[in-house]
């Protein structure tokens, strides 16, 4: 399972140096992203590194799990009440319907909520610092941390599984 770590840098040049150190430490290109204030120029940075800034995917995932669980529970309750006449196939249908509804509503809600890194480090971002966000296995991240610190990054207190962030 991948975890997410966040490093703060004072400017774009320092962020680029930290990104190069991350690549050299074995962190794949797809697992590196940047978060910065809207007025800070990141045009020289490839688009795939710019963090979108919403909680869309994690919220959709939480919605699918929660909605599926509620649909399953509703189906099991309906099976226990004979006059309703729900079969096991009906339970599966309610579970799928709940998962789809939960995923849809979770994604809509998550699209309007800033991602957890932005929420937690809002002061850093507003101060003009650039955050380098890395996803990776704990072993790889632990091996990379000293090199990223030497490159000018300051590790911030954020260590969460990638799927939940």
C-alpha positions in Angstrom: 0.0 0.0 0.0 1.3 3.5 -0.9 1.5 6.3 1.6 1.5 10.0 1.0 4.3 12.3 2.3 4.5 16.0 1.9 7.5 18.2 1.7 7.5 22.0 1.8 9.8 24.1 -0.4 10.4 27.9 -0.5 10.2 28.4 -4.3 9.8 26.8 -7.7 13.6 26.1 -8.2 13.8 24.3 -4.8 10.6 22.3 -5.7 12.3 21.2 -8.9 15.4 20.2 -7.0 13.4 18.1 -4.6 11.5 16.5 -7.4 14.8 15.5 -9.1 16.0 14.1 -5.8 12.7 12.1 -5.5 13.2 10.6 -9.0 16.8 9.8 -8.2 15.7 8.0 -5.0 13.4 5.7 -7.0 10.0 7.5 -6.8 8.2 7.1 -10.1 7.2 10.3 -12.1 3.5 9.5 -11.6 3.8 9.5 -7.8 5.1 13.1 -7.6 2.8 16.1 -7.6 3.0 19.8 -6.6 0.6 22.0 -4.8 1.0 25.8 -4.8 -1.0 29.0 -4.5 -2.9 29.9 -7.7 -0.8 33.0 -8.4 2.6 31.2 -8.2 3.8 30.5 -11.7 4.2 26.7 -12.3 4.1 26.9 -16.1 7.5 25.2 -16.5 6.2 22.2 -14.5 4.6 19.3 -16.5 0.8 19.2 -16.2 0.8 15.7 -14.6 2.7 17.1 -11.5 0.1 19.8 -10.8 -2.3 18.6 -8.1 -5.9 19.1 -9.0 -6.8 20.2 -5.5 -10.1 18.4 -4.9 -11.2 15.4 -2.9 -13.1 13.9 -5.9 -11.6 10.4 -6.2 -11.2 9.6 -2.5 -14.8 10.9 -1.8 -16.1 8.8 -4.7 -14.4 5.7 -3.3 -15.8 6.4 0.2 -19.2 6.9 -1.3 -19.0 3.5 -3.2 -18.1 1.7 0.0 -20.6 3.4 2.2 -23.4 3.2 -0.4 -22.7 -0.4 -1.1 -22.8 -1.2 2.6 -26.1 0.6 3.1 -27.6 -1.1 0.0 -26.5 -4.5 1.3 -28.0 -3.8 4.7 -31.2 -2.6 3.1 -31.3 -5.8 1.0 -30.8 -8.1 3.9 -33.5 -6.3 5.9 -35.8 -6.6 3.0 -35.1 -10.4 2.7 -36.0 -10.8 6.4 -39.4 -9.3 5.8 -41.3 -12.0 3.7 -44.1 -9.8 2.4 -41.6 -7.6 0.5 -40.5 -10.6 -1.5 -36.9 -9.7 -2.2 -34.6 -12.5 -3.3 -30.8 -12.9 -3.1 -30.6 -11.3 -6.5 -32.6 -8.4 -5.2 -30.1 -8.0 -2.4 -27.3 -7.9 -5.0 -29.2 -5.3 -7.0 -29.8 -3.1 -3.9 -26.1 -3.4 -3.1 -25.0 -2.3 -6.6 -27.6 0.5 -6.6 -26.4 1.7 -3.2 -22.8 1.6 -4.4 -23.6 3.6 -7.5 -25.6 6.2 -5.7 -23.0 6.5 -3.0 -20.2 6.9 -5.5 -22.1 9.5 -7.5 -23.1 11.6 -4.5 -19.6 11.2 -2.9 -17.9 12.3 -6.1 -20.2 15.4 -6.4 -19.5 16.3 -2.8 -15.8 15.6 -3.1 -15.4 17.8 -6.2 -16.2 20.9 -4.1 -14.0 20.0 -1.1 -10.3 20.7 -1.2 -8.1 17.6 -0.8 -6.7 16.7 2.6 -3.2 18.0 1.9 -4.6 21.5 0.9 -6.8 21.5 4.0 -4.1 20.6 6.4 -1.3 22.9 5.0 -3.4 25.8 3.9 -1.2 28.2 5.9 2.0 26.9 4.1 0.3 27.3 0.7 -0.9 30.8 1.5 2.6 31.8 2.7 3.8 31.1 -0.9 5.5 27.8 -0.2 5.3 25.0 -2.8 4.4 21.5 -1.5 5.9 18.5 -3.1 3.6 15.5 -2.6 5.0 12.0 -2.9 3.2 8.7 -3.0 5.1 5.5 -2.4 5.8 2.5 -0.2 7.1 3.3 3.3 10.4 1.7 2.4 11.0 3.8 -0.6 9.8 7.0 1.1 12.0 6.3 4.2 15.0 5.8 1.9 14.2 9.0 -0.1 13.6 11.4 2.9 17.2 12.2 3.7 18.0 13.1 0.0 14.8 15.2 -0.2 15.8 17.1 3.0 19.3 17.7 1.6 17.7 19.0 -1.6 15.9 21.7 0.3 12.6 20.1 1.2 11.1 20.3 4.7 9.1 17.2 5.6 5.6 18.1 6.9 3.7 15.9 9.4 1.5 14.0 6.9 1.6 10.2 6.5 -1.6 8.7 5.2 -2.5 5.9 2.8 -2.8 7.2 -0.7 -6.3 5.7 -1.3 -7.7 7.8 1.6 -6.2 11.1 0.6 
